[in-house]
Amino acid sequence: MTKRYLKEHNVSFEERNINQDPEYLDLLKQQGFKSVPVVMNSVSDPIVGFRPDSLKDLVG
């Protein structure tokens, strides 16, 4: 749902798939995340899970 939301709102992103590249899962665990998706950007704090209320801040 998060990826779909970003695509529908023309927000560019780089996907790092934990199933295809398990090292990303280790990286997320090291940073304290316990669930996915995690959206990281330079503008705000990471967004964990499908949070359209938070994702709307990336649209623009």
All heavy atoms as TSV, in Angstrom:
chain	resi	resn	atom	element	x	y	z
A	1	MET	N	N	0.824	-1.200	0.000
A	1	MET	CA	C	0.000	0.000	0.000
A	1	MET	C	C	0.869	1.265	0.000
A	1	MET	O	O	0.507	2.237	-0.648
A	1	MET	CB	C	-0.929	-0.008	1.220
A	1	MET	CG	C	-1.992	-1.094	1.206
A	1	MET	SD	S	-3.202	-0.916	-0.112
A	1	MET	CE	C	-4.005	0.577	0.353
A	2	THR	N	N	1.957	1.240	0.745
A	2	THR	CA	C	2.825	2.419	0.791
A	2	THR	C	C	3.424	2.698	-0.580
A	2	THR	O	O	3.407	3.840	-1.059
A	2	THR	CB	C	3.938	2.235	1.836
A	2	THR	OG1	O	3.339	2.111	3.127
A	2	THR	CG2	C	4.900	3.399	1.839
A	3	LYS	N	N	3.928	1.670	-1.219
A	3	LYS	CA	C	4.529	1.834	-2.546
A	3	LYS	C	C	3.481	2.335	-3.539
A	3	LYS	O	O	3.757	3.249	-4.326
A	3	LYS	CB	C	5.133	0.503	-2.998
A	3	LYS	CG	C	5.904	0.598	-4.281
A	3	LYS	CD	C	6.804	-0.592	-4.516
A	3	LYS	CE	C	6.077	-1.814	-4.941
A	3	LYS	NZ	N	6.993	-2.896	-5.390
A	4	ARG	N	N	2.313	1.801	-3.463
A	4	ARG	CA	C	1.225	2.220	-4.352
A	4	ARG	C	C	0.880	3.694	-4.119
A	4	ARG	O	O	0.698	4.463	-5.066
A	4	ARG	CB	C	0.009	1.337	-4.096
A	4	ARG	CG	C	-1.156	1.629	-4.960
A	4	ARG	CD	C	-2.232	0.620	-4.668
A	4	ARG	NE	N	-3.486	0.995	-5.239
A	4	ARG	CZ	C	-4.582	0.299	-5.107
A	4	ARG	NH1	N	-4.582	-0.821	-4.414
A	4	ARG	NH2	N	-5.694	0.697	-5.652
A	5	TYR	N	N	0.790	4.093	-2.850
A	5	TYR	CA	C	0.482	5.479	-2.508
A	5	TYR	C	C	1.538	6.415	-3.097
A	5	TYR	O	O	1.213	7.445	-3.695
A	5	TYR	CB	C	0.416	5.635	-0.989
A	5	TYR	CG	C	0.075	7.034	-0.544
A	5	TYR	CD1	C	-1.238	7.387	-0.261
A	5	TYR	CD2	C	1.055	8.015	-0.393
A	5	TYR	CE1	C	-1.565	8.676	0.143
A	5	TYR	CE2	C	0.745	9.297	0.013
A	5	TYR	CZ	C	-0.568	9.619	0.282
A	5	TYR	OH	O	-0.882	10.885	0.672
A	6	LEU	N	N	2.806	6.062	-2.916
A	6	LEU	CA	C	3.884	6.912	-3.415
A	6	LEU	C	C	3.839	7.020	-4.938
A	6	LEU	O	O	4.003	8.109	-5.498
A	6	LEU	CB	C	5.237	6.376	-2.945
A	6	LEU	CG	C	5.480	6.437	-1.440
A	6	LEU	CD1	C	6.781	5.725	-1.083
A	6	LEU	CD2	C	5.483	7.865	-0.926
A	7	LYS	N	N	3.597	5.894	-5.612
A	7	LYS	CA	C	3.500	5.919	-7.080
A	7	LYS	C	C	2.320	6.772	-7.542
A	7	LYS	O	O	2.449	7.563	-8.471
A	7	LYS	CB	C	3.351	4.499	-7.624
A	7	LYS	CG	C	4.633	3.707	-7.618
A	7	LYS	CD	C	4.405	2.320	-8.202
A	7	LYS	CE	C	5.687	1.537	-8.238
A	7	LYS	NZ	N	5.493	0.185	-8.822
A	8	GLU	N	N	1.159	6.594	-6.908
A	8	GLU	CA	C	-0.032	7.346	-7.301
A	8	GLU	C	C	0.132	8.843	-7.114
A	8	GLU	O	O	-0.514	9.636	-7.794
A	8	GLU	CB	C	-1.247	6.854	-6.512
A	8	GLU	CG	C	-1.739	5.488	-6.950
A	8	GLU	CD	C	-2.889	4.966	-6.107
A	8	GLU	OE1	O	-3.260	5.610	-5.097
A	8	GLU	OE2	O	-3.412	3.895	-6.455
A	9	HIS	N	N	1.001	9.244	-6.172
A	9	HIS	CA	C	1.215	10.662	-5.897
A	9	HIS	C	C	2.534	11.172	-6.474
A	9	HIS	O	O	3.011	12.247	-6.104
A	9	HIS	CB	C	1.140	10.917	-4.392
A	9	HIS	CG	C	-0.246	10.744	-3.852
A	9	HIS	ND1	N	-0.732	9.524	-3.433
A	9	HIS	CD2	C	-1.262	11.627	-3.706
A	9	HIS	CE1	C	-1.985	9.670	-3.031
A	9	HIS	NE2	N	-2.329	10.946	-3.197
A	10	ASN	N	N	3.109	10.376	-7.384
A	10	ASN	CA	C	4.335	10.769	-8.096
A	10	ASN	C	C	5.483	11.149	-7.166
A	10	ASN	O	O	6.208	12.116	-7.417
A	10	ASN	CB	C	4.044	11.900	-9.088
A	10	ASN	CG	C	3.073	11.468	-10.149
A	10	ASN	OD1	O	3.196	10.384	-10.707
A	10	ASN	ND2	N	2.086	12.296	-10.419
A	11	VAL	N	N	5.621	10.396	-6.088
A	11	VAL	CA	C	6.739	10.598	-5.171
A	11	VAL	C	C	7.819	9.593	-5.561
A	11	VAL	O	O	7.585	8.379	-5.534
A	11	VAL	CB	C	6.322	10.373	-3.697
A	11	VAL	CG1	C	7.522	10.509	-2.771
A	11	VAL	CG2	C	5.221	11.350	-3.307
A	12	SER	N	N	8.979	10.073	-5.966
A	12	SER	CA	C	10.049	9.149	-6.356
A	12	SER	C	C	10.622	8.494	-5.098
A	12	SER	O	O	10.682	9.097	-4.028
A	12	SER	CB	C	11.128	9.882	-7.142
A	12	SER	OG	O	11.711	10.879	-6.354
A	13	PHE	N	N	11.020	7.242	-5.258
A	13	PHE	CA	C	11.578	6.499	-4.133
A	13	PHE	C	C	12.491	5.403	-4.643
A	13	PHE	O	O	12.441	5.018	-5.805
A	13	PHE	CB	C	10.469	5.906	-3.254
A	13	PHE	CG	C	9.590	4.901	-3.956
A	13	PHE	CD1	C	9.884	3.549	-3.898
A	13	PHE	CD2	C	8.475	5.315	-4.659
A	13	PHE	CE1	C	9.077	2.630	-4.542
A	13	PHE	CE2	C	7.654	4.405	-5.304
A	13	PHE	CZ	C	7.966	3.051	-5.251
A	14	GLU	N	N	13.346	4.932	-3.757
A	14	GLU	CA	C	14.219	3.804	-4.042
A	14	GLU	C	C	13.771	2.659	-3.146
A	14	GLU	O	O	13.774	2.796	-1.923
A	14	GLU	CB	C	15.671	4.166	-3.731
A	14	GLU	CG	C	16.626	3.027	-3.926
A	14	GLU	CD	C	18.052	3.400	-3.530
A	14	GLU	OE1	O	18.381	4.597	-3.496
A	14	GLU	OE2	O	18.810	2.470	-3.220
A	15	GLU	N	N	13.366	1.567	-3.753
A	15	GLU	CA	C	12.896	0.419	-2.982
A	15	GLU	C	C	14.070	-0.472	-2.604
A	15	GLU	O	O	14.922	-0.775	-3.434
A	15	GLU	CB	C	11.887	-0.399	-3.804
A	15	GLU	CG	C	11.372	-1.602	-3.049
A	15	GLU	CD	C	10.357	-2.400	-3.842
A	15	GLU	OE1	O	10.141	-2.105	-5.032
A	15	GLU	OE2	O	9.782	-3.319	-3.258
A	16	ARG	N	N	14.088	-0.862	-1.350
A	16	ARG	CA	C	15.068	-1.831	-0.858
A	16	ARG	C	C	14.273	-2.998	-0.291
A	16	ARG	O	O	13.722	-2.896	0.802
A	16	ARG	CB	C	15.969	-1.202	0.185
A	16	ARG	CG	C	16.789	-0.084	-0.424
A	16	ARG	CD	C	17.764	0.477	0.531
A	16	ARG	NE	N	18.546	1.532	-0.121
A	16	ARG	CZ	C	19.435	2.242	0.502
A	16	ARG	NH1	N	19.677	2.044	1.779
A	16	ARG	NH2	N	20.109	3.170	-0.144
A	17	ASN	N	N	14.217	-4.067	-1.046
A	17	ASN	CA	C	13.367	-5.200	-0.733
A	17	ASN	C	C	14.092	-6.175	0.196
A	17	ASN	O	O	15.120	-6.742	-0.175
A	17	ASN	CB	C	12.966	-5.900	-2.030
A	17	ASN	CG	C	11.914	-6.938	-1.838
A	17	ASN	OD1	O	12.048	-7.805	-0.980
A	17	ASN	ND2	N	10.863	-6.870	-2.634
A	18	ILE	N	N	13.542	-6.388	1.387
A	18	ILE	CA	C	14.202	-7.262	2.370
A	18	ILE	C	C	14.130	-8.733	1.966
A	18	ILE	O	O	14.915	-9.539	2.463
A	18	ILE	CB	C	13.627	-7.066	3.788
A	18	ILE	CG1	C	12.142	-7.414	3.828
A	18	ILE	CG2	C	13.892	-5.648	4.268
A	18	ILE	CD1	C	11.564	-7.481	5.216
A	19	ASN	N	N	13.207	-9.090	1.084
A	19	ASN	CA	C	13.134	-10.476	0.613
A	19	ASN	C	C	14.216	-10.765	-0.421
A	19	ASN	O	O	14.775	-11.854	-0.443
A	19	ASN	CB	C	11.756	-10.777	0.015
A	19	ASN	CG	C	10.671	-10.726	1.066
A	19	ASN	OD1	O	10.836	-11.219	2.174
A	19	ASN	ND2	N	9.560	-10.117	0.724
A	20	GLN	N	N	14.507	-9.796	-1.253
A	20	GLN	CA	C	15.529	-9.966	-2.282
A	20	GLN	C	C	16.931	-9.677	-1.741
A	20	GLN	O	O	17.903	-10.247	-2.218
A	20	GLN	CB	C	15.238	-9.056	-3.464
A	20	GLN	CG	C	13.969	-9.422	-4.185
A	20	GLN	CD	C	13.575	-8.395	-5.234
A	20	GLN	OE1	O	14.192	-7.337	-5.359
A	20	GLN	NE2	N	12.535	-8.709	-5.988
A	21	ASP	N	N	17.030	-8.791	-0.778
A	21	ASP	CA	C	18.311	-8.387	-0.192
A	21	ASP	C	C	18.207	-8.407	1.329
A	21	ASP	O	O	17.967	-7.376	1.963
A	21	ASP	CB	C	18.703	-6.990	-0.670
A	21	ASP	CG	C	18.912	-6.918	-2.171
A	21	ASP	OD1	O	19.709	-7.718	-2.683
A	21	ASP	OD2	O	18.276	-6.062	-2.817
A	22	PRO	N	N	18.379	-9.581	1.950
A	22	PRO	CA	C	18.189	-9.713	3.394
A	22	PRO	C	C	19.089	-8.814	4.256
A	22	PRO	O	O	18.778	-8.561	5.410
A	22	PRO	CB	C	18.488	-11.181	3.670
A	22	PRO	CG	C	18.425	-11.863	2.360
A	22	PRO	CD	C	18.688	-10.834	1.311
A	23	GLU	N	N	20.176	-8.312	3.697
A	23	GLU	CA	C	21.042	-7.430	4.492
A	23	GLU	C	C	20.298	-6.162	4.905
A	23	GLU	O	O	20.613	-5.554	5.927
A	23	GLU	CB	C	22.342	-7.086	3.759
A	23	GLU	CG	C	22.185	-6.215	2.538
A	23	GLU	CD	C	21.969	-6.982	1.231
A	23	GLU	OE1	O	21.764	-8.201	1.256
A	23	GLU	OE2	O	21.996	-6.331	0.180
A	24	TYR	N	N	19.293	-5.764	4.123
A	24	TYR	CA	C	18.506	-4.590	4.493
A	24	TYR	C	C	17.676	-4.858	5.743
A	24	TYR	O	O	17.457	-3.969	6.560
A	24	TYR	CB	C	17.607	-4.133	3.348
A	24	TYR	CG	C	18.381	-3.579	2.182
A	24	TYR	CD1	C	18.205	-4.071	0.907
A	24	TYR	CD2	C	19.307	-2.549	2.358
A	24	TYR	CE1	C	18.930	-3.563	-0.164
A	24	TYR	CE2	C	20.025	-2.044	1.303
A	24	TYR	CZ	C	19.839	-2.551	0.043
A	24	TYR	OH	O	20.556	-2.043	-1.010
A	25	LEU	N	N	17.226	-6.090	5.913
A	25	LEU	CA	C	16.493	-6.449	7.124
A	25	LEU	C	C	17.396	-6.298	8.341
A	25	LEU	O	O	16.984	-5.741	9.365
A	25	LEU	CB	C	15.958	-7.883	7.028
A	25	LEU	CG	C	15.204	-8.394	8.250
A	25	LEU	CD1	C	14.011	-7.510	8.576
A	25	LEU	CD2	C	14.767	-9.828	8.032
A	26	ASP	N	N	18.626	-6.766	8.228
A	26	ASP	CA	C	19.585	-6.616	9.328
A	26	ASP	C	C	19.834	-5.151	9.646
A	26	ASP	O	O	19.891	-4.766	10.810
A	26	ASP	CB	C	20.914	-7.309	8.985
A	26	ASP	CG	C	20.770	-8.814	8.850
A	26	ASP	OD1	O	19.854	-9.397	9.477
A	26	ASP	OD2	O	21.578	-9.412	8.114
A	27	LEU	N	N	19.950	-4.335	8.616
A	27	LEU	CA	C	20.168	-2.896	8.809
A	27	LEU	C	C	18.990	-2.264	9.549
A	27	LEU	O	O	19.179	-1.481	10.488
A	27	LEU	CB	C	20.370	-2.211	7.459
A	27	LEU	CG	C	20.567	-0.702	7.480
A	27	LEU	CD1	C	21.867	-0.341	8.178
A	27	LEU	CD2	C	20.572	-0.152	6.066
A	28	LEU	N	N	17.770	-2.620	9.164
A	28	LEU	CA	C	16.585	-2.078	9.842
A	28	LEU	C	C	16.525	-2.524	11.296
A	28	LEU	O	O	16.209	-1.733	12.183
A	28	LEU	CB	C	15.312	-2.489	9.097
A	28	LEU	CG	C	15.105	-1.858	7.728
A	28	LEU	CD1	C	13.888	-2.470	7.044
A	28	LEU	CD2	C	14.947	-0.354	7.841
A	29	LYS	N	N	16.839	-3.783	11.547
A	29	LYS	CA	C	16.846	-4.298	12.924
A	29	LYS	C	C	17.877	-3.559	13.776
A	29	LYS	O	O	17.610	-3.225	14.926
A	29	LYS	CB	C	17.141	-5.795	12.937
A	29	LYS	CG	C	15.982	-6.641	12.493
A	29	LYS	CD	C	16.357	-8.118	12.573
A	29	LYS	CE	C	15.232	-9.025	12.151
A	29	LYS	NZ	N	15.634	-10.446	12.204
A	30	GLN	N	N	19.053	-3.307	13.203
A	30	GLN	CA	C	20.101	-2.586	13.925
A	30	GLN	C	C	19.648	-1.173	14.293
A	30	GLN	O	O	20.077	-0.621	15.307
A	30	GLN	CB	C	21.377	-2.508	13.087
A	30	GLN	CG	C	22.089	-3.816	12.932
A	30	GLN	CD	C	23.224	-3.731	11.917
A	30	GLN	OE1	O	23.543	-2.669	11.389
A	30	GLN	NE2	N	23.827	-4.881	11.622
A	31	GLN	N	N	18.788	-0.600	13.481
A	31	GLN	CA	C	18.294	0.750	13.737
A	31	GLN	C	C	17.060	0.759	14.632
A	31	GLN	O	O	16.500	1.804	14.914
A	31	GLN	CB	C	17.998	1.447	12.411
A	31	GLN	CG	C	19.242	1.683	11.587
A	31	GLN	CD	C	18.951	2.362	10.267
A	31	GLN	OE1	O	17.892	2.946	10.065
A	31	GLN	NE2	N	19.896	2.296	9.346
A	32	GLY	N	N	16.620	-0.440	15.056
A	32	GLY	CA	C	15.524	-0.525	16.012
A	32	GLY	C	C	14.141	-0.712	15.411
A	32	GLY	O	O	13.148	-0.719	16.142
A	33	PHE	N	N	14.046	-0.864	14.106
A	33	PHE	CA	C	12.741	-1.064	13.473
A	33	PHE	C	C	12.307	-2.512	13.632
A	33	PHE	O	O	13.111	-3.419	13.523
A	33	PHE	CB	C	12.783	-0.677	11.995
A	33	PHE	CG	C	13.088	0.784	11.782
A	33	PHE	CD1	C	14.324	1.187	11.336
A	33	PHE	CD2	C	12.121	1.743	12.037
A	33	PHE	CE1	C	14.616	2.525	11.150
A	33	PHE	CE2	C	12.387	3.089	11.849
A	33	PHE	CZ	C	13.637	3.481	11.411
A	34	LYS	N	N	11.009	-2.702	13.869
A	34	LYS	CA	C	10.473	-4.043	14.073
A	34	LYS	C	C	9.443	-4.440	13.032
A	34	LYS	O	O	8.929	-5.552	13.054
A	34	LYS	CB	C	9.876	-4.149	15.468
A	34	LYS	CG	C	10.913	-3.938	16.555
A	34	LYS	CD	C	10.314	-4.068	17.920
A	34	LYS	CE	C	11.275	-3.606	18.959
A	34	LYS	NZ	N	12.015	-4.577	19.613
A	35	SER	N	N	9.108	-3.522	12.126
A	35	SER	CA	C	8.146	-3.838	11.085
A	35	SER	C	C	8.484	-3.049	9.828
A	35	SER	O	O	9.270	-2.102	9.862
A	35	SER	CB	C	6.719	-3.543	11.543
A	35	SER	OG	O	6.556	-2.170	11.807
A	36	VAL	N	N	7.895	-3.451	8.738
A	36	VAL	CA	C	8.082	-2.787	7.460
A	36	VAL	C	C	6.721	-2.447	6.885
A	36	VAL	O	O	5.722	-3.048	7.300
A	36	VAL	CB	C	8.877	-3.686	6.470
A	36	VAL	CG1	C	10.298	-3.844	6.924
A	36	VAL	CG2	C	8.221	-5.037	6.278
A	37	PRO	N	N	6.603	-1.534	5.991
A	37	PRO	CA	C	7.682	-0.795	5.348
A	37	PRO	C	C	8.194	0.346	6.222
A	37	PRO	O	O	7.511	0.798	7.136
A	37	PRO	CB	C	7.018	-0.230	4.096
A	37	PRO	CG	C	5.593	-0.040	4.490
A	37	PRO	CD	C	5.292	-1.180	5.428
A	38	VAL	N	N	9.400	0.765	5.903
A	38	VAL	CA	C	9.999	1.933	6.538
A	38	VAL	C	C	10.347	2.907	5.420
A	38	VAL	O	O	11.076	2.553	4.496
A	38	VAL	CB	C	11.268	1.565	7.335
A	38	VAL	CG1	C	11.901	2.817	7.916
A	38	VAL	CG2	C	10.962	0.555	8.424
A	39	VAL	N	N	9.803	4.101	5.493
A	39	VAL	CA	C	10.095	5.140	4.504
A	39	VAL	C	C	11.025	6.141	5.177
A	39	VAL	O	O	10.665	6.765	6.175
A	39	VAL	CB	C	8.805	5.846	4.018
A	39	VAL	CG1	C	9.153	6.969	3.042
A	39	VAL	CG2	C	7.854	4.843	3.388
A	40	MET	N	N	12.235	6.240	4.623
A	40	MET	CA	C	13.220	7.184	5.158
A	40	MET	C	C	13.441	8.285	4.137
A	40	MET	O	O	13.511	8.022	2.942
A	40	MET	CB	C	14.534	6.466	5.434
A	40	MET	CG	C	14.452	5.430	6.494
A	40	MET	SD	S	16.085	4.729	6.765
A	40	MET	CE	C	15.700	3.449	7.924
A	41	ASN	N	N	13.531	9.497	4.650
A	41	ASN	CA	C	13.799	10.636	3.780
A	41	ASN	C	C	14.553	11.691	4.560
A	41	ASN	O	O	14.722	11.581	5.769
A	41	ASN	CB	C	12.496	11.182	3.198
A	41	ASN	CG	C	11.583	11.729	4.261
A	41	ASN	OD1	O	11.820	12.819	4.773
A	41	ASN	ND2	N	10.545	10.997	4.624
A	42	SER	N	N	15.002	12.704	3.867
A	42	SER	CA	C	15.800	13.746	4.520
A	42	SER	C	C	14.954	14.850	5.131
A	42	SER	O	O	15.480	15.730	5.799
A	42	SER	CB	C	16.777	14.354	3.509
A	42	SER	OG	O	16.055	14.934	2.443
A	43	VAL	N	N	13.635	14.798	4.930
A	43	VAL	CA	C	12.760	15.878	5.370
A	43	VAL	C	C	12.141	15.616	6.747
A	43	VAL	O	O	11.951	16.526	7.533
A	43	VAL	CB	C	11.634	16.106	4.325
A	43	VAL	CG1	C	10.696	17.203	4.756
A	43	VAL	CG2	C	12.232	16.404	2.971
A	44	SER	N	N	11.835	14.359	7.040
A	44	SER	CA	C	11.135	14.056	8.281
A	44	SER	C	C	11.655	12.768	8.902
A	44	SER	O	O	12.516	12.097	8.330
A	44	SER	CB	C	9.628	13.930	8.028
A	44	SER	OG	O	9.378	12.845	7.157
A	45	ASP	N	N	11.125	12.431	10.050
A	45	ASP	CA	C	11.472	11.183	10.706
A	45	ASP	C	C	10.988	10.007	9.860
A	45	ASP	O	O	10.058	10.152	9.062
A	45	ASP	CB	C	10.815	11.111	12.087
A	45	ASP	CG	C	11.389	12.126	13.063
A	45	ASP	OD1	O	12.563	12.532	12.891
A	45	ASP	OD2	O	10.664	12.523	13.992
A	46	PRO	N	N	11.594	8.824	10.038
A	46	PRO	CA	C	11.135	7.652	9.287
A	46	PRO	C	C	9.653	7.375	9.522
A	46	PRO	O	O	9.122	7.614	10.604
A	46	PRO	CB	C	11.985	6.514	9.850
A	46	PRO	CG	C	13.202	7.179	10.393
A	46	PRO	CD	C	12.726	8.510	10.904
A	47	ILE	N	N	8.999	6.889	8.477
A	47	ILE	CA	C	7.588	6.529	8.542
A	47	ILE	C	C	7.518	5.006	8.512
A	47	ILE	O	O	7.999	4.381	7.574
A	47	ILE	CB	C	6.814	7.124	7.354
A	47	ILE	CG1	C	6.953	8.648	7.340
A	47	ILE	CG2	C	5.351	6.700	7.388
A	47	ILE	CD1	C	6.496	9.311	6.057
A	48	VAL	N	N	6.930	4.422	9.551
A	48	VAL	CA	C	6.856	2.968	9.662
A	48	VAL	C	C	5.418	2.527	9.433
A	48	VAL	O	O	4.491	3.055	10.047
A	48	VAL	CB	C	7.338	2.495	11.050
A	48	VAL	CG1	C	7.291	0.973	11.144
A	48	VAL	CG2	C	8.744	2.998	11.334
A	49	GLY	N	N	5.251	1.544	8.528
A	49	GLY	CA	C	3.923	1.060	8.211
A	49	GLY	C	C	3.250	1.938	7.169
A	49	GLY	O	O	3.827	2.901	6.670
A	50	PHE	N	N	2.020	1.580	6.815
A	50	PHE	CA	C	1.267	2.382	5.855
A	50	PHE	C	C	0.586	3.509	6.603
A	50	PHE	O	O	-0.372	3.305	7.338
A	50	PHE	CB	C	0.237	1.523	5.116
A	50	PHE	CG	C	-0.586	2.311	4.146
A	50	PHE	CD1	C	0.011	3.037	3.133
A	50	PHE	CD2	C	-1.961	2.338	4.236
A	50	PHE	CE1	C	-0.742	3.782	2.231
A	50	PHE	CE2	C	-2.737	3.068	3.343
A	50	PHE	CZ	C	-2.114	3.786	2.337
A	51	ARG	N	N	1.111	4.712	6.447
A	51	ARG	CA	C	0.630	5.887	7.174
A	51	ARG	C	C	0.328	7.010	6.196
A	51	ARG	O	O	1.140	7.920	6.010
A	51	ARG	CB	C	1.698	6.351	8.163
A	51	ARG	CG	C	2.143	5.346	9.201
A	51	ARG	CD	C	1.163	5.250	10.355
A	51	ARG	NE	N	0.714	6.535	10.825
A	51	ARG	CZ	C	1.335	7.270	11.761
A	51	ARG	NH1	N	2.428	6.835	12.337
A	51	ARG	NH2	N	0.832	8.434	12.116
A	52	PRO	N	N	-0.827	6.953	5.521
A	52	PRO	CA	C	-1.135	7.999	4.560
A	52	PRO	C	C	-1.126	9.395	5.174
A	52	PRO	O	O	-0.788	10.372	4.498
A	52	PRO	CB	C	-2.517	7.631	4.029
A	52	PRO	CG	C	-3.015	6.500	4.824
A	52	PRO	CD	C	-1.881	5.959	5.631
A	53	ASP	N	N	-1.452	9.508	6.448
A	53	ASP	CA	C	-1.426	10.813	7.110
A	53	ASP	C	C	-0.016	11.385	7.149
A	53	ASP	O	O	0.173	12.587	6.988
A	53	ASP	CB	C	-2.014	10.706	8.520
A	53	ASP	CG	C	-1.294	9.681	9.398
A	53	ASP	OD1	O	-0.924	8.601	8.868
A	53	ASP	OD2	O	-1.118	9.936	10.595
A	54	SER	N	N	0.986	10.531	7.318
A	54	SER	CA	C	2.378	10.980	7.324
A	54	SER	C	C	2.951	11.072	5.912
A	54	SER	O	O	3.744	11.956	5.620
A	54	SER	CB	C	3.228	10.020	8.163
A	54	SER	OG	O	2.820	10.048	9.503
A	55	LEU	N	N	2.541	10.145	5.054
A	55	LEU	CA	C	3.049	10.131	3.676
A	55	LEU	C	C	2.644	11.373	2.899
A	55	LEU	O	O	3.365	11.810	2.008
A	55	LEU	CB	C	2.573	8.874	2.947
A	55	LEU	CG	C	3.161	7.562	3.433
A	55	LEU	CD1	C	2.427	6.392	2.794
A	55	LEU	CD2	C	4.645	7.484	3.163
A	56	LYS	N	N	1.510	11.958	3.262
A	56	LYS	CA	C	1.052	13.146	2.514
A	56	LYS	C	C	2.035	14.294	2.617
A	56	LYS	O	O	2.092	15.144	1.740
A	56	LYS	CB	C	-0.342	13.581	2.976
A	56	LYS	CG	C	-0.370	14.202	4.341
A	56	LYS	CD	C	-1.763	14.668	4.716
A	56	LYS	CE	C	-1.691	15.275	6.102
A	56	LYS	NZ	N	-2.974	15.711	6.556
A	57	ASP	N	N	2.876	14.304	3.663
A	57	ASP	CA	C	3.880	15.344	3.803
A	57	ASP	C	C	4.979	15.228	2.730
A	57	ASP	O	O	5.693	16.187	2.471
A	57	ASP	CB	C	4.523	15.297	5.185
A	57	ASP	CG	C	3.536	15.655	6.287
A	57	ASP	OD1	O	2.548	16.372	5.991
A	57	ASP	OD2	O	3.742	15.227	7.438
A	58	LEU	N	N	5.097	14.042	2.112
A	58	LEU	CA	C	6.092	13.834	1.076
A	58	LEU	C	C	5.603	14.241	-0.302
A	58	LEU	O	O	6.378	14.367	-1.237
A	58	LEU	CB	C	6.512	12.353	1.035
A	58	LEU	CG	C	7.097	11.770	2.321
A	58	LEU	CD1	C	7.377	10.294	2.132
A	58	LEU	CD2	C	8.337	12.520	2.743
A	59	VAL	N	N	4.295	14.416	-0.417
A	59	VAL	CA	C	3.690	14.788	-1.697
A	59	VAL	C	C	3.843	16.285	-1.901
A	59	VAL	O	O	3.548	17.078	-1.035
A	59	VAL	CB	C	2.184	14.400	-1.717
A	59	VAL	CG1	C	1.529	14.857	-3.008
A	59	VAL	CG2	C	2.012	12.905	-1.491
A	60	GLY	N	N	4.318	16.656	-3.046
A	60	GLY	CA	C	4.386	18.084	-3.248
A	60	GLY	C	C	5.249	18.445	-4.352
A	60	GLY	O	O	5.584	19.322	-4.875
